Amino acid sequence: MKFAKWLYNLSNTDQYIILGFFVVGLGLSYLAITMLRAWHLNIHGSDKYSHEMRVTPFGLVGLAILFTVILYMSIGETVTGWIVESTS
């Protein structure tokens, strides 16, 4: 199934869950980049020839999409089931 067709066939509940997972993924990606930045600074210290690591939007959103896919594939059905049961 193509991605667009799959996305079109999702229910509103699934779309909200994916959006929530994306927000969580943004937080996790910011945390991961910050930890990598601290690790890089710890390794290189104040070496004047080392470059500074920055949090860029491309890296932040890219990691967030990766975390979102992992979260949705691992616990998406369970969360959807809980929400559908609680609203019924």
Residue pairs with C-beta under 8 A, 6 or more apart in sequence:
10 18
13 80
13 83
13 84
14 76
14 80
17 72
17 76
17 79
17 80
17 83
18 68
18 72
18 76
21 67
21 68
21 71
21 72
21 76
22 64
22 65
22 68
24 67
24 68
24 71
25 63
25 64
25 65
25 66
25 67
25 68
25 71
26 60
26 61
26 64
28 63
28 64
28 67
29 59
29 60
29 61
29 62
29 63
29 64
29 66
29 67
30 55
30 60
32 63
33 53
33 55
33 59
33 60
33 63
34 55
36 53
37 53
37 55
40 50
40 53
41 53
44 50
